[in-house]
Amino acid sequence: MKKKRNTKSLSLLLCMLLTVAMALSAIGCNSSSNSGTVTSNETTVASSGSNVLGEGKTKFTFMVVDKDGNETEFEIHTDKETVGAALQELNLIAGENSEYGLYVKTVNGITADYDTDKVYWAFYVDGKYATSGVDTTPVTEGGSYSFKVEK
């Protein structure tokens, strides 16, 4: 009877130790260091800035959102007058000239062609769908511009 009681006590003790060990493991896995870094599509973007590109007096933010929703942010420095000219100079956008302006097909190396796959690059200024083309939109200090794949 005494042996049975010792086995029960030992089992209870081991269960409690295992529970504590699992709790400590879970806490260790959940702890995060606030390094401010987000990895998206193999591009590391710091929360305080981003991939810094270009040289110039005017600074703006440029965000690329691909068809899977992956975001890549850039901090652009330029002396160009239009967003399109600044992004083309840095090889971030490419496309075809048309009677309506630049038809952007490739952004940050990702191609979206409506004629081929029924998706296109939508241009946004300060979070709103742009009312002008990227090649006629003036650069604004501290502005935010983005291209998102849309259907």
C-alpha positions in Angstrom: 0.0 0.0 0.0 2.9 2.3 0.9 4.5 1.6 -2.5 1.3 2.4 -4.4 1.1 5.7 -2.5 4.7 6.6 -3.3 4.1 5.8 -7.0 1.1 8.0 -7.0 3.0 10.9 -5.4 5.9 10.5 -7.8 3.5 10.5 -10.8 1.8 13.6 -9.5 5.1 15.3 -9.0 6.3 14.4 -12.5 3.1 15.7 -14.0 3.5 19.0 -12.2 7.1 19.3 -13.3 6.1 18.5 -16.9 3.4 21.2 -16.7 5.8 23.8 -15.4 8.3 22.9 -18.1 5.7 23.2 -20.9 4.5 26.5 -19.5 8.1 27.9 -19.5 8.6 26.6 -23.0 5.5 28.3 -24.2 6.5 31.6 -22.6 9.9 31.3 -24.1 8.5 30.8 -27.6 6.0 33.6 -27.2 8.5 36.3 -26.1 9.5 38.6 -28.8 12.2 41.2 -29.0 10.8 44.5 -30.4 13.5 44.8 -33.1 11.1 46.6 -35.5 11.9 44.4 -38.4 9.4 42.8 -40.7 10.3 40.3 -43.3 8.2 40.2 -46.4 9.0 38.4 -49.6 12.7 38.0 -48.7 13.0 41.8 -48.3 13.7 43.1 -44.8 11.9 46.3 -44.0 12.7 48.2 -40.8 9.7 49.8 -39.1 11.5 53.1 -38.8 12.3 53.4 -42.5 12.8 50.9 -45.1 14.9 50.1 -48.1 16.4 53.5 -48.8 17.0 54.3 -52.4 18.1 57.3 -54.4 19.7 60.6 -53.7 18.0 63.9 -53.6 16.4 66.5 -51.4 12.9 65.3 -51.5 11.9 62.1 -49.6 8.7 60.0 -50.0 7.5 56.5 -49.1 6.8 54.0 -51.8 4.9 50.7 -51.1 4.6 47.7 -53.4 1.8 45.2 -52.7 2.0 42.1 -54.8 -0.9 39.8 -55.8 -0.4 37.7 -52.6 -0.6 40.8 -50.4 3.1 40.9 -49.6 4.3 44.4 -48.9 7.7 45.9 -49.7 8.3 49.5 -48.5 10.9 51.9 -49.9 12.1 55.3 -48.7 12.8 57.2 -51.9 15.1 60.2 -52.1 15.0 62.2 -55.4 15.3 65.5 -57.1 12.9 64.4 -59.9 9.6 66.3 -60.3 7.3 63.4 -60.8 6.8 60.1 -59.0 7.1 58.2 -62.2 10.4 59.8 -63.2 11.8 59.1 -59.7 10.7 55.4 -59.7 11.9 54.8 -63.3 15.3 56.3 -62.5 15.6 53.7 -59.7 14.3 50.9 -62.0 11.3 50.3 -59.7 8.7 50.6 -62.4 8.6 49.9 -66.1 5.9 49.9 -68.7 4.7 51.2 -72.1 4.0 54.7 -73.1 0.5 55.3 -74.5 -1.7 58.2 -75.4 -2.8 58.2 -71.7 0.7 58.2 -70.2 2.8 55.4 -68.8 1.0 52.1 -68.6 3.0 50.4 -65.7 3.3 46.7 -66.2 6.3 45.9 -63.9 6.9 47.1 -60.4 9.8 46.0 -58.3 10.5 43.2 -60.8 6.9 41.9 -60.6 4.9 41.9 -63.8 1.1 42.3 -63.9 -0.3 42.6 -67.4 -4.1 42.8 -67.8 -3.9 41.5 -71.4 -2.2 38.3 -70.1 -3.5 37.6 -66.6 -6.4 40.1 -66.0 -4.6 41.9 -63.2 -3.0 45.3 -63.3 -1.0 47.7 -61.1 -3.2 50.2 -59.4 -1.5 53.5 -58.4 -2.4 55.1 -55.0 -1.5 58.5 -53.6 -1.6 58.8 -49.8 -3.7 55.7 -49.6 -6.3 56.8 -52.1 -6.7 55.6 -55.7 -4.8 58.1 -57.8 -6.7 60.5 -60.1 -3.6 61.0 -62.2 -1.0 58.8 -63.8 2.3 58.0 -62.1 4.2 59.9 -64.8 2.2 63.1 -64.2 1.9 63.0 -60.4 4.2 65.5 -58.7 6.5 64.4 -56.0 5.4 65.7 -52.6 7.9 65.8 -49.6 6.8 63.1 -47.1 4.1 61.8 -49.5 3.1 58.2 -49.7 2.7 56.4 -53.0 2.0 52.8 -53.8 1.3 50.3 -56.4 -1.0 47.3 -55.7 -1.9 44.4 -57.9 -5.6 44.4 -58.5 -8.1 42.6 -60.7 
